Amino acid sequence: MRSYNVFRRKGGEALCCAVPESHAVPRFVGGRRWTFGGKIEAAKDAPPGFDDRAAATAVRFNGFYLFQSLDERAS
């Protein structure tokens, strides 16, 4: 599994953006609407809703992976 930095959008939708540590953080994450949510270094670190296979595909095309966290603590 690849290591990711996770950013959470502030608000009720629990939207997250996972960015591989080897990639630049997308510009849209740099605003005040997003906060650093931690790191994923192993499958056990992944928040509910994170899909490693989907992340690998999204990163290949976009450089990041957007997903909705199913973790109630994310809001």
All heavy atoms as a GROMACS GRO file, in nm:
protein
  584
    1MET      N    1   0.084  -0.118   0.000
    1MET     CA    2   0.000   0.000   0.000
    1MET      C    3   0.088   0.124   0.000
    1MET      O    4   0.189   0.130   0.068
    1MET     CB    5  -0.092  -0.001   0.122
    1MET     CG    6  -0.173   0.127   0.136
    1MET     SD    7  -0.285   0.125   0.275
    1MET     CE    8  -0.431   0.178   0.194
    2ARG      N    9   0.047   0.221  -0.076
    2ARG     CA   10   0.115   0.349  -0.086
    2ARG      C   11   0.082   0.435   0.037
    2ARG      O   12  -0.024   0.420   0.094
    2ARG     CB   13   0.060   0.416  -0.212
    2ARG     CG   14   0.125   0.540  -0.254
    2ARG     CD   15   0.057   0.590  -0.379
    2ARG     NE   16   0.135   0.553  -0.495
    2ARG     CZ   17   0.113   0.597  -0.616
    2ARG    NH1   18   0.012   0.675  -0.642
    2ARG    NH2   19   0.189   0.562  -0.715
    3SER      N   20   0.170   0.524   0.076
    3SER     CA   21   0.143   0.618   0.188
    3SER      C   22   0.075   0.742   0.133
    3SER      O   23   0.114   0.796   0.029
    3SER     CB   24   0.273   0.657   0.256
    3SER     OG   25   0.331   0.546   0.319
    4TYR      N   26  -0.028   0.789   0.205
    4TYR     CA   27  -0.106   0.905   0.164
    4TYR      C   28  -0.115   1.007   0.277
    4TYR      O   29  -0.119   0.969   0.395
    4TYR     CB   30  -0.250   0.864   0.131
    4TYR     CG   31  -0.265   0.776   0.011
    4TYR    CD1   32  -0.261   0.638   0.023
    4TYR    CD2   33  -0.287   0.830  -0.116
    4TYR    CE1   34  -0.278   0.556  -0.087
    4TYR    CE2   35  -0.303   0.749  -0.226
    4TYR     CZ   36  -0.298   0.612  -0.211
    4TYR     OH   37  -0.314   0.531  -0.320
    5ASN      N   38  -0.121   1.134   0.242
    5ASN     CA   39  -0.163   1.239   0.333
    5ASN      C   40  -0.312   1.260   0.305
    5ASN      O   41  -0.353   1.266   0.189
    5ASN     CB   42  -0.087   1.368   0.306
    5ASN     CG   43   0.057   1.357   0.349
    5ASN    OD1   44   0.087   1.310   0.457
    5ASN    ND2   45   0.148   1.399   0.264
    6VAL      N   46  -0.390   1.271   0.410
    6VAL     CA   47  -0.534   1.286   0.395
    6VAL      C   48  -0.575   1.425   0.442
    6VAL      O   49  -0.536   1.470   0.550
    6VAL     CB   50  -0.612   1.178   0.475
    6VAL    CG1   51  -0.761   1.198   0.463
    6VAL    CG2   52  -0.573   1.039   0.426
    7PHE      N   53  -0.655   1.491   0.362
    7PHE     CA   54  -0.710   1.621   0.394
    7PHE      C   55  -0.861   1.608   0.400
    7PHE      O   56  -0.922   1.539   0.318
    7PHE     CB   57  -0.669   1.725   0.288
    7PHE     CG   58  -0.520   1.739   0.278
    7PHE    CD1   59  -0.446   1.656   0.195
    7PHE    CD2   60  -0.453   1.831   0.356
    7PHE    CE1   61  -0.308   1.666   0.187
    7PHE    CE2   62  -0.314   1.842   0.350
    7PHE     CZ   63  -0.242   1.760   0.265
    8ARG      N   64  -0.923   1.671   0.499
    8ARG     CA   65  -1.068   1.665   0.517
    8ARG      C   66  -1.128   1.802   0.492
    8ARG      O   67  -1.078   1.902   0.543
    8ARG     CB   68  -1.102   1.619   0.658
    8ARG     CG   69  -1.052   1.481   0.690
    8ARG     CD   70  -1.094   1.440   0.831
    8ARG     NE   71  -1.036   1.314   0.870
    8ARG     CZ   72  -1.088   1.196   0.839
    8ARG    NH1   73  -1.198   1.189   0.770
    8ARG    NH2   74  -1.028   1.085   0.879
    9ARG      N   75  -1.235   1.802   0.416
    9ARG     CA   76  -1.306   1.928   0.392
    9ARG      C   77  -1.390   1.959   0.515
    9ARG      O   78  -1.458   1.871   0.569
    9ARG     CB   79  -1.395   1.917   0.269
    9ARG     CG   80  -1.460   2.048   0.240
    9ARG     CD   81  -1.531   2.045   0.109
    9ARG     NE   82  -1.612   2.165   0.104
    9ARG     CZ   83  -1.620   2.243   0.000
    9ARG    NH1   84  -1.555   2.212  -0.109
    9ARG    NH2   85  -1.694   2.350   0.001
   10LYS      N   86  -1.383   2.082   0.560
   10LYS     CA   87  -1.461   2.125   0.676
   10LYS      C   88  -1.607   2.134   0.634
   10LYS      O   89  -1.638   2.181   0.525
   10LYS     CB   90  -1.413   2.260   0.727
   10LYS     CG   91  -1.270   2.256   0.778
   10LYS     CD   92  -1.223   2.394   0.817
   10LYS     CE   93  -1.078   2.390   0.861
   10LYS     NZ   94  -1.026   2.523   0.890
   11GLY      N   95  -1.695   2.087   0.717
   11GLY     CA   96  -1.837   2.087   0.685
   11GLY      C   97  -1.897   1.949   0.706
   11GLY      O   98  -1.831   1.857   0.750
   12GLY      N   99  -2.020   1.934   0.670
   12GLY     CA  100  -2.093   1.812   0.700
   12GLY      C  101  -2.083   1.701   0.600
   12GLY      O  102  -2.129   1.591   0.625
   13GLU      N  103  -2.021   1.724   0.483
   13GLU     CA  104  -2.024   1.620   0.380
   13GLU      C  105  -1.917   1.512   0.396
   13GLU      O  106  -1.917   1.414   0.325
   13GLU     CB  107  -2.016   1.681   0.240
   13GLU     CG  108  -1.886   1.750   0.210
   13GLU     CD  109  -1.882   1.896   0.249
   13GLU    OE1  110  -1.984   1.949   0.296
   13GLU    OE2  111  -1.776   1.957   0.233
   14ALA      N  112  -1.824   1.528   0.486
   14ALA     CA  113  -1.718   1.430   0.514
   14ALA      C  114  -1.637   1.396   0.389
   14ALA      O  115  -1.599   1.281   0.368
   14ALA     CB  116  -1.775   1.304   0.578
   15LEU      N  117  -1.610   1.494   0.305
   15LEU     CA  118  -1.530   1.474   0.184
   15LEU      C  119  -1.382   1.476   0.220
   15LEU      O  120  -1.338   1.562   0.296
   15LEU     CB  121  -1.562   1.583   0.082
   15LEU     CG  122  -1.492   1.571  -0.053
   15LEU    CD1  123  -1.537   1.445  -0.126
   15LEU    CD2  124  -1.522   1.694  -0.137
   16CYS      N  125  -1.308   1.379   0.167
   16CYS     CA  126  -1.165   1.369   0.194
   16CYS      C  127  -1.088   1.364   0.064
   16CYS      O  128  -1.139   1.320  -0.039
   16CYS     CB  129  -1.136   1.241   0.273
   16CYS     SG  130  -1.211   1.238   0.436
   17CYS      N  131  -0.965   1.408   0.071
   17CYS     CA  132  -0.874   1.403  -0.042
   17CYS      C  133  -0.746   1.335   0.005
   17CYS      O  134  -0.679   1.384   0.096
   17CYS     CB  135  -0.843   1.544  -0.093
   17CYS     SG  136  -0.731   1.547  -0.235
   18ALA      N  137  -0.715   1.220  -0.055
   18ALA     CA  138  -0.592   1.148  -0.024
   18ALA      C  139  -0.490   1.177  -0.133
   18ALA      O  140  -0.519   1.164  -0.251
   18ALA     CB  141  -0.620   0.999  -0.014
   19VAL      N  142  -0.371   1.218  -0.090
   19VAL     CA  143  -0.264   1.253  -0.182
   19VAL      C  144  -0.141   1.171  -0.146
   19VAL      O  145  -0.097   1.174  -0.032
   19VAL     CB  146  -0.230   1.404  -0.172
   19VAL    CG1  147  -0.124   1.443  -0.272
   19VAL    CG2  148  -0.354   1.490  -0.186
   20PRO      N  149  -0.086   1.096  -0.243
   20PRO     CA  150   0.036   1.022  -0.212
   20PRO      C  151   0.145   1.116  -0.162
   20PRO      O  152   0.156   1.230  -0.208
   20PRO     CB  153   0.076   0.961  -0.346
   20PRO     CG  154  -0.049   0.957  -0.426
   20PRO     CD  155  -0.128   1.077  -0.382
   21GLU      N  156   0.224   1.070  -0.068
   21GLU     CA  157   0.330   1.154  -0.013
   21GLU      C  158   0.428   1.199  -0.120
   21GLU      O  159   0.489   1.304  -0.106
   21GLU     CB  160   0.403   1.079   0.098
   21GLU     CG  161   0.320   1.066   0.224
   21GLU     CD  162   0.399   1.010   0.340
   21GLU    OE1  163   0.475   0.912   0.321
   21GLU    OE2  164   0.384   1.064   0.449
   22SER      N  165   0.439   1.125  -0.228
   22SER     CA  166   0.532   1.161  -0.335
   22SER      C  167   0.475   1.262  -0.434
   22SER      O  168   0.544   1.304  -0.526
   22SER     CB  169   0.573   1.033  -0.410
   22SER     OG  170   0.459   0.973  -0.468
   23HIS      N  171   0.348   1.302  -0.417
   23HIS     CA  172   0.283   1.396  -0.508
   23HIS      C  173   0.261   1.532  -0.442
   23HIS      O  174   0.250   1.541  -0.319
   23HIS     CB  175   0.146   1.342  -0.550
   23HIS     CG  176   0.151   1.230  -0.649
   23HIS    ND1  177   0.213   1.110  -0.623
   23HIS    CD2  178   0.100   1.221  -0.774
   23HIS    CE1  179   0.201   1.032  -0.728
   23HIS    NE2  180   0.132   1.096  -0.821
   24ALA      N  181   0.250   1.633  -0.524
   24ALA     CA  182   0.217   1.767  -0.473
   24ALA      C  183   0.071   1.772  -0.430
   24ALA      O  184  -0.014   1.705  -0.491
   24ALA     CB  185   0.242   1.871  -0.582
   25VAL      N  186   0.044   1.848  -0.328
   25VAL     CA  187  -0.094   1.866  -0.281
   25VAL      C  188  -0.168   1.953  -0.381
   25VAL      O  189  -0.118   2.058  -0.422
   25VAL     CB  190  -0.095   1.930  -0.140
   25VAL    CG1  191  -0.236   1.959  -0.093
   25VAL    CG2  192  -0.022   1.840  -0.041
   26PRO      N  193  -0.289   1.912  -0.424
   26PRO     CA  194  -0.365   1.993  -0.520
   26PRO      C  195  -0.395   2.133  -0.465
   26PRO      O  196  -0.416   2.150  -0.344
   26PRO     CB  197  -0.495   1.915  -0.540
   26PRO     CG  198  -0.472   1.780  -0.483
   26PRO     CD  199  -0.360   1.791  -0.386
   27ARG      N  200  -0.398   2.231  -0.552
   27ARG     CA  201  -0.419   2.370  -0.509
   27ARG      C  202  -0.552   2.390  -0.438
   27ARG      O  203  -0.560   2.469  -0.344
   27ARG     CB  204  -0.411   2.463  -0.630
   27ARG     CG  205  -0.268   2.476  -0.679
   27ARG     CD  206  -0.252   2.559  -0.800
   27ARG     NE  207  -0.342   2.672  -0.809
   27ARG     CZ  208  -0.331   2.768  -0.896
   27ARG    NH1  209  -0.232   2.766  -0.982
   27ARG    NH2  210  -0.416   2.867  -0.899
   28PHE      N  211  -0.657   2.318  -0.478
   28PHE     CA  212  -0.787   2.340  -0.415
   28PHE      C  213  -0.788   2.300  -0.267
   28PHE      O  214  -0.869   2.349  -0.190
   28PHE     CB  215  -0.899   2.267  -0.491
   28PHE     CG  216  -0.896   2.117  -0.480
   28PHE    CD1  217  -0.958   2.052  -0.374
   28PHE    CD2  218  -0.833   2.041  -0.577
   28PHE    CE1  219  -0.956   1.914  -0.365
   28PHE    CE2  220  -0.831   1.903  -0.570
   28PHE     CZ  221  -0.893   1.839  -0.463
   29VAL      N  222  -0.694   2.216  -0.226
   29VAL     CA  223  -0.686   2.175  -0.086
   29VAL      C  224  -0.621   2.283   0.000
   29VAL      O  225  -0.637   2.285   0.121
   29VAL     CB  226  -0.610   2.041  -0.074
   29VAL    CG1  227  -0.583   2.003   0.070
   29VAL    CG2  228  -0.688   1.930  -0.144
   30GLY      N  229  -0.552   2.377  -0.060
   30GLY     CA  230  -0.479   2.479   0.014
   30GLY      C  231  -0.563   2.586   0.080
   30GLY      O  232  -0.513   2.662   0.160
   31GLY      N  233  -0.691   2.592   0.049
   31GLY     CA  234  -0.775   2.696   0.107
   31GLY      C  235  -0.815   2.667   0.250
   31GLY      O  236  -0.778   2.566   0.310
   32ARG      N  237  -0.892   2.756   0.306
   32ARG     CA  238  -0.935   2.742   0.446
   32ARG      C  239  -1.044   2.638   0.464
   32ARG      O  240  -1.082   2.608   0.576
   32ARG     CB  241  -0.986   2.877   0.496
   32ARG     CG  242  -0.876   2.976   0.514
   32ARG     CD  243  -0.929   3.100   0.577
   32ARG     NE  244  -0.904   3.210   0.485
   32ARG     CZ  245  -0.938   3.334   0.508
   32ARG    NH1  246  -1.003   3.364   0.617
   32ARG    NH2  247  -0.909   3.427   0.421
   33ARG      N  248  -1.096   2.586   0.355
   33ARG     CA  249  -1.204   2.488   0.365
   33ARG      C  250  -1.155   2.347   0.393
   33ARG      O  251  -1.234   2.256   0.412
   33ARG     CB  252  -1.286   2.487   0.237
   33ARG     CG  253  -1.359   2.615   0.214
   33ARG     CD  254  -1.438   2.605   0.090
   33ARG     NE  255  -1.567   2.667   0.113
   33ARG     CZ  256  -1.659   2.677   0.022
   33ARG    NH1  257  -1.638   2.628  -0.098
   33ARG    NH2  258  -1.773   2.735   0.049
   34TRP      N  259  -1.025   2.327   0.392
   34TRP     CA  260  -0.968   2.194   0.412
   34TRP      C  261  -0.873   2.194   0.531
   34TRP      O  262  -0.810   2.295   0.562
   34TRP     CB  263  -0.890   2.150   0.288
   34TRP     CG  264  -0.978   2.127   0.169
   34TRP    CD1  265  -1.023   2.222   0.082
   34TRP    CD2  266  -1.031   2.004   0.124
   34TRP    NE1  267  -1.101   2.164  -0.015
   34TRP    CE2  268  -1.107   2.029   0.008
   34TRP    CE3  269  -1.022   1.873   0.169
   34TRP    CZ2  270  -1.173   1.929  -0.061
   34TRP    CZ3  271  -1.086   1.773   0.099
   34TRP    CH2  272  -1.162   1.802  -0.015
   35THR      N  273  -0.861   2.081   0.597
   35THR     CA  274  -0.770   2.065   0.709
   35THR      C  275  -0.697   1.931   0.695
   35THR      O  276  -0.751   1.836   0.638
   35THR     CB  277  -0.846   2.072   0.844
   35THR    OG1  278  -0.753   2.070   0.951
   35THR    CG2  279  -0.946   1.961   0.861
   36PHE      N  280  -0.575   1.926   0.746
   36PHE     CA  281  -0.499   1.802   0.742
   36PHE      C  282  -0.566   1.700   0.833
   36PHE      O  283  -0.597   1.729   0.948
   36PHE     CB  284  -0.354   1.827   0.786
   36PHE     CG  285  -0.269   1.705   0.782
   36PHE    CD1  286  -0.232   1.649   0.661
   36PHE    CD2  287  -0.225   1.646   0.899
   36PHE    CE1  288  -0.153   1.535   0.656
   36PHE    CE2  289  -0.145   1.534   0.896
   36PHE     CZ  290  -0.109   1.477   0.774
   37GLY      N  291  -0.589   1.580   0.781
   37GLY     CA  292  -0.660   1.477   0.857
   37GLY      C  293  -0.576   1.359   0.899
   37GLY      O  294  -0.626   1.265   0.958
   38GLY      N  295  -0.448   1.360   0.865
   38GLY     CA  296  -0.361   1.251   0.906
   38GLY      C  297  -0.297   1.180   0.790
   38GLY      O  298  -0.304   1.225   0.675
   39LYS      N  299  -0.235   1.068   0.821
   39LYS     CA  300  -0.162   0.989   0.720
   39LYS      C  301  -0.219   0.849   0.714
   39LYS      O  302  -0.265   0.796   0.815
   39LYS     CB  303  -0.014   0.980   0.755
   39LYS     CG  304   0.059   1.110   0.739
   39LYS     CD  305   0.207   1.088   0.761
   39LYS     CE  306   0.278   1.219   0.737
   39LYS     NZ  307   0.387   1.207   0.644
   40ILE      N  308  -0.210   0.792   0.596
   40ILE     CA  309  -0.241   0.650   0.578
   40ILE      C  310  -0.109   0.586   0.537
   40ILE      O  311  -0.054   0.617   0.431
   40ILE     CB  312  -0.346   0.629   0.467
   40ILE    CG1  313  -0.478   0.697   0.503
   40ILE    CG2  314  -0.367   0.479   0.443
   40ILE    CD1  315  -0.580   0.693   0.390
   41GLU      N  316  -0.056   0.501   0.623
   41GLU     CA  317   0.069   0.434   0.593
   41GLU      C  318   0.050   0.283   0.579
   41GLU      O  319   0.139   0.214   0.533
   41GLU     CB  320   0.173   0.466   0.700
   41GLU     CG  321   0.208   0.614   0.700
   41GLU     CD  322   0.310   0.653   0.802
   41GLU    OE1  323   0.297   0.614   0.920
   41GLU    OE2  324   0.405   0.722   0.765
   42ALA      N  325  -0.066   0.236   0.621
   42ALA     CA  326  -0.099   0.094   0.611
   42ALA      C  327  -0.251   0.083   0.606
   42ALA      O  328  -0.323   0.178   0.642
   42ALA     CB  329  -0.045   0.017   0.731
   43ALA      N  330  -0.301  -0.032   0.564
   43ALA     CA  331  -0.445  -0.051   0.551
   43ALA      C  332  -0.518  -0.022   0.683
   43ALA      O  333  -0.628   0.033   0.683
   43ALA     CB  334  -0.475  -0.192   0.502
   44LYS      N  335  -0.454  -0.054   0.793
   44LYS     CA  336  -0.519  -0.031   0.924
   44LYS      C  337  -0.537   0.118   0.955
   44LYS      O  338  -0.619   0.154   1.038
   44LYS     CB  339  -0.439  -0.099   1.036
   44LYS     CG  340  -0.304  -0.036   1.060
   44LYS     CD  341  -0.234  -0.100   1.178
   44LYS     CE  342  -0.100  -0.040   1.204
   44LYS     NZ  343  -0.097   0.100   1.231
   45ASP      N  344  -0.462   0.205   0.889
   45ASP     CA  345  -0.471   0.349   0.911
   45ASP      C  346  -0.581   0.415   0.828
   45ASP      O  347  -0.614   0.530   0.852
   45ASP     CB  348  -0.339   0.418   0.874
   45ASP     CG  349  -0.221   0.368   0.954
   45ASP    OD1  350  -0.239   0.330   1.071
   45ASP    OD2  351  -0.109   0.367   0.898
   46ALA      N  352  -0.633   0.343   0.729
   46ALA     CA  353  -0.728   0.403   0.634
   46ALA      C  354  -0.863   0.428   0.701
   46ALA      O  355  -0.915   0.341   0.771
   46ALA     CB  356  -0.747   0.311   0.515
   47PRO      N  357  -0.920   0.547   0.680
   47PRO     CA  358  -1.052   0.575   0.735
   47PRO      C  359  -1.158   0.495   0.661
   47PRO      O  360  -1.140   0.458   0.544
   47PRO     CB  361  -1.070   0.725   0.712
   47PRO     CG  362  -0.977   0.759   0.601
   47PRO     CD  363  -0.864   0.661   0.608
   48PRO      N  364  -1.271   0.466   0.726
   48PRO     CA  365  -1.380   0.398   0.657
   48PRO      C  366  -1.422   0.478   0.534
   48PRO      O  367  -1.432   0.600   0.538
   48PRO     CB  368  -1.492   0.395   0.761
   48PRO     CG  369  -1.422   0.407   0.892
   48PRO     CD  370  -1.302   0.495   0.865
   49GLY      N  371  -1.438   0.410   0.422
   49GLY     CA  372  -1.472   0.476   0.297
   49GLY      C  373  -1.355   0.485   0.201
   49GLY      O  374  -1.374   0.507   0.082
   50PHE      N  375  -1.233   0.467   0.251
   50PHE     CA  376  -1.114   0.470   0.167
   50PHE      C  377  -1.100   0.336   0.097
   50PHE      O  378  -1.108   0.230   0.159
   50PHE     CB  379  -0.989   0.498   0.251
   50PHE     CG  380  -0.862   0.504   0.171
   50PHE    CD1  381  -0.821   0.623   0.114
   50PHE    CD2  382  -0.784   0.391   0.153
   50PHE    CE1  383  -0.704   0.630   0.040
   50PHE    CE2  384  -0.667   0.396   0.079
   50PHE     CZ  385  -0.627   0.516   0.022
   51ASP      N  386  -1.079   0.338  -0.034
   51ASP     CA  387  -1.063   0.216  -0.114
   51ASP      C  388  -0.927   0.224  -0.184
   51ASP      O  389  -0.908   0.308  -0.273
   51ASP     CB  390  -1.177   0.208  -0.216
   51ASP     CG  391  -1.171   0.085  -0.303
   51ASP    OD1  392  -1.060   0.038  -0.337
   51ASP    OD2  393  -1.279   0.035  -0.340
   52ASP      N  394  -0.836   0.137  -0.144
   52ASP     CA  395  -0.698   0.144  -0.196
   52ASP      C  396  -0.692   0.125  -0.347
   52ASP      O  397  -0.616   0.194  -0.415
   52ASP     CB  398  -0.612   0.040  -0.124
   52ASP     CG  399  -0.464   0.054  -0.157
   52ASP    OD1  400  -0.413   0.168  -0.154
   52ASP    OD2  401  -0.401  -0.048  -0.187
   53ARG      N  402  -0.772   0.035  -0.402
   53ARG     CA  403  -0.770   0.013  -0.548
   53ARG      C  404  -0.825   0.135  -0.621
   53ARG      O  405  -0.770   0.177  -0.723
   53ARG     CB  406  -0.849  -0.112  -0.582
   53ARG     CG  407  -0.775  -0.238  -0.540
   53ARG     CD  408  -0.847  -0.363  -0.576
   53ARG     NE  409  -0.857  -0.373  -0.722
   53ARG     CZ  410  -0.929  -0.463  -0.784
   53ARG    NH1  411  -0.999  -0.551  -0.714
   53ARG    NH2  412  -0.933  -0.467  -0.916
   54ALA      N  413  -0.933   0.192  -0.572
   54ALA     CA  414  -0.988   0.312  -0.634
   54ALA      C  415  -0.890   0.428  -0.622
   54ALA      O  416  -0.875   0.508  -0.714
   54ALA     CB  417  -1.122   0.348  -0.569
   55ALA      N  418  -0.821   0.436  -0.509
   55ALA     CA  419  -0.722   0.542  -0.489
   55ALA      C  420  -0.609   0.530  -0.591
   55ALA      O  421  -0.567   0.630  -0.650
   55ALA     CB  422  -0.666   0.535  -0.347
   56ALA      N  423  -0.560   0.409  -0.613
   56ALA     CA  424  -0.451   0.388  -0.709
   56ALA      C  425  -0.493   0.433  -0.850
   56ALA      O  426  -0.416   0.497  -0.921
   56ALA     CB  427  -0.408   0.242  -0.710
   57THR      N  428  -0.616   0.402  -0.888
   57THR     CA  429  -0.666   0.442  -1.020
   57THR      C  430  -0.681   0.593  -1.028
   57THR      O  431  -0.638   0.656  -1.125
   57THR     CB  432  -0.801   0.374  -1.049
   57THR    OG1  433  -0.781   0.232  -1.047
   57THR    CG2  434  -0.856   0.416  -1.184
   58ALA      N  435  -0.742   0.654  -0.927
   58ALA     CA  436  -0.763   0.799  -0.926
   58ALA      C  437  -0.630   0.874  -0.930
   58ALA      O  438  -0.616   0.973  -1.002
   58ALA     CB  439  -0.844   0.840  -0.804
   59VAL      N  440  -0.533   0.827  -0.854
   59VAL     CA  441  -0.402   0.893  -0.849
   59VAL      C  442  -0.334   0.885  -0.986
   59VAL      O  443  -0.271   0.981  -1.030
   59VAL     CB  444  -0.314   0.831  -0.738
   59VAL    CG1  445  -0.168   0.871  -0.754
   59VAL    CG2  446  -0.366   0.873  -0.601
   60ARG      N  447  -0.350   0.774  -1.053
   60ARG     CA  448  -0.290   0.759  -1.185
   60ARG      C  449  -0.343   0.863  -1.283
   60ARG      O  450  -0.271   0.917  -1.364
   60ARG     CB  451  -0.316   0.618  -1.238
   60ARG     CG  452  -0.244   0.589  -1.367
   60ARG     CD  453  -0.261   0.447  -1.411
   60ARG     NE  454  -0.402   0.412  -1.401
   60ARG     CZ  455  -0.448   0.289  -1.395
   60ARG    NH1  456  -0.366   0.188  -1.397
   60ARG    NH2  457  -0.576   0.265  -1.388
   61PHE      N  458  -0.473   0.897  -1.273
   61PHE     CA  459  -0.533   0.994  -1.364
   61PHE      C  460  -0.530   1.138  -1.312
   61PHE      O  461  -0.516   1.232  -1.389
   61PHE     CB  462  -0.678   0.955  -1.394
   61PHE     CG  463  -0.689   0.831  -1.478
   61PHE    CD1  464  -0.728   0.712  -1.421
   61PHE    CD2  465  -0.657   0.834  -1.613
   61PHE    CE1  466  -0.737   0.597  -1.498
   61PHE    CE2  467  -0.665   0.719  -1.691
   61PHE     CZ  468  -0.706   0.600  -1.633
   62ASN      N  469  -0.548   1.157  -1.181
   62ASN     CA  470  -0.564   1.291  -1.123
   62ASN      C  471  -0.450   1.336  -1.034
   62ASN      O  472  -0.436   1.455  -1.007
   62ASN     CB  473  -0.692   1.297  -1.038
   62ASN     CG  474  -0.815   1.263  -1.115
   62ASN    OD1  475  -0.831   1.299  -1.230
   62ASN    ND2  476  -0.906   1.190  -1.050
   63GLY      N  477  -0.377   1.243  -0.977
   63GLY     CA  478  -0.273   1.278  -0.880
   63GLY      C  479  -0.324   1.282  -0.738
   63GLY      O  480  -0.248   1.303  -0.644
   64PHE      N  481  -0.454   1.257  -0.718
   64PHE     CA  482  -0.517   1.255  -0.586
   64PHE      C  483  -0.642   1.168  -0.592
   64PHE      O  484  -0.686   1.129  -0.700
   64PHE     CB  485  -0.552   1.397  -0.538
   64PHE     CG  486  -0.646   1.471  -0.631
   64PHE    CD1  487  -0.783   1.460  -0.619
   64PHE    CD2  488  -0.595   1.552  -0.731
   64PHE    CE1  489  -0.868   1.527  -0.704
   64PHE    CE2  490  -0.679   1.621  -0.818
   64PHE     CZ  491  -0.817   1.607  -0.803
   65TYR      N  492  -0.699   1.138  -0.476
   65TYR     CA  493  -0.818   1.054  -0.465
   65TYR      C  494  -0.918   1.121  -0.373
   65TYR      O  495  -0.889   1.144  -0.256
   65TYR     CB  496  -0.778   0.916  -0.412
   65TYR     CG  497  -0.890   0.824  -0.371
   65TYR    CD1  498  -0.994   0.794  -0.457
   65TYR    CD2  499  -0.891   0.765  -0.245
   65TYR    CE1  500  -1.096   0.707  -0.418
   65TYR    CE2  501  -0.990   0.678  -0.206
   65TYR     CZ  502  -1.093   0.649  -0.293
   65TYR     OH  503  -1.194   0.564  -0.256
   66LEU      N  504  -1.034   1.155  -0.426
   66LEU     CA  505  -1.143   1.211  -0.345
   66LEU      C  506  -1.236   1.098  -0.303
   66LEU      O  507  -1.272   1.013  -0.385
   66LEU     CB  508  -1.222   1.314  -0.424
   66LEU     CG  509  -1.151   1.445  -0.456
   66LEU    CD1  510  -1.238   1.532  -0.546
   66LEU    CD2  511  -1.116   1.521  -0.330
   67PHE      N  512  -1.275   1.099  -0.177
   67PHE     CA  513  -1.369   0.998  -0.128
   67PHE      C  514  -1.449   1.056  -0.012
   67PHE      O  515  -1.409   1.153   0.050
   67PHE     CB  516  -1.296   0.869  -0.087
   67PHE     CG  517  -1.208   0.883   0.035
   67PHE    CD1  518  -1.251   0.841   0.159
   67PHE    CD2  519  -1.081   0.937   0.024
   67PHE    CE1  520  -1.169   0.852   0.271
   67PHE    CE2  521  -0.997   0.948   0.134
   67PHE     CZ  522  -1.041   0.904   0.258
   68GLN      N  523  -1.562   0.993   0.013
   68GLN     CA  524  -1.645   1.034   0.126
   68GLN      C  525  -1.616   0.943   0.241
   68GLN      O  526  -1.629   0.820   0.230
   68GLN     CB  527  -1.794   1.029   0.091
   68GLN     CG  528  -1.880   1.086   0.200
   68GLN     CD  529  -2.024   1.098   0.158
   68GLN    OE1  530  -2.066   1.039   0.060
   68GLN    NE2  531  -2.101   1.172   0.232
   69SER      N  532  -1.573   1.000   0.352
   69SER     CA  533  -1.542   0.921   0.469
   69SER      C  534  -1.671   0.874   0.534
   69SER      O  535  -1.767   0.950   0.548
   69SER     CB  536  -1.462   1.004   0.570
   69SER     OG  537  -1.441   0.927   0.688
   70LEU      N  538  -1.672   0.748   0.572
   70LEU     CA  539  -1.788   0.692   0.641
   70LEU      C  540  -1.770   0.697   0.792
   70LEU      O  541  -1.850   0.644   0.865
   70LEU     CB  542  -1.810   0.547   0.595
   70LEU     CG  543  -1.828   0.530   0.443
   70LEU    CD1  544  -1.835   0.383   0.407
   70LEU    CD2  545  -1.949   0.604   0.395
   71ASP      N  546  -1.664   0.763   0.835
   71ASP     CA  547  -1.631   0.776   0.977
   71ASP      C  548  -1.707   0.895   1.033
   71ASP      O  549  -1.689   1.008   0.989
   71ASP     CB  550  -1.480   0.797   0.991
   71ASP     CG  551  -1.433   0.796   1.135
   71ASP    OD1  552  -1.518   0.792   1.228
   71ASP    OD2  553  -1.311   0.796   1.156
   72GLU      N  554  -1.792   0.872   1.131
   72GLU     CA  555  -1.872   0.980   1.189
   72GLU      C  556  -1.786   1.088   1.255
   72GLU      O  557  -1.827   1.201   1.267
   72GLU     CB  558  -1.969   0.923   1.293
   72GLU     CG  559  -2.074   0.834   1.229
   72GLU     CD  560  -2.166   0.772   1.333
   72GLU    OE1  561  -2.162   0.815   1.450
   72GLU    OE2  562  -2.244   0.684   1.295
   73ARG      N  563  -1.663   1.054   1.292
   73ARG     CA  564  -1.575   1.153   1.356
   73ARG      C  565  -1.518   1.251   1.254
   73ARG      O  566  -1.460   1.351   1.291
   73ARG     CB  567  -1.461   1.083   1.426
   73ARG     CG  568  -1.507   0.997   1.542
   73ARG     CD  569  -1.397   0.910   1.590
   73ARG     NE  570  -1.367   0.814   1.482
   73ARG     CZ  571  -1.265   0.731   1.482
   73ARG    NH1  572  -1.181   0.731   1.581
   73ARG    NH2  573  -1.244   0.647   1.384
   74ALA      N  574  -1.535   1.224   1.124
   74ALA     CA  575  -1.477   1.309   1.019
   74ALA      C  576  -1.550   1.442   1.007
   74ALA      O  577  -1.497   1.538   0.956
   74ALA     CB  578  -1.480   1.236   0.885
   75SER      N  579  -1.673   1.450   1.050
   75SER     CA  580  -1.747   1.576   1.033
   75SER      C  581  -1.712   1.678   1.136
   75SER      O  582  -1.658   1.656   1.235
   75SER     CB  583  -1.895   1.555   1.040
   75SER     OG  584  -1.939   1.427   1.029
   0.00000   0.00000   0.00000
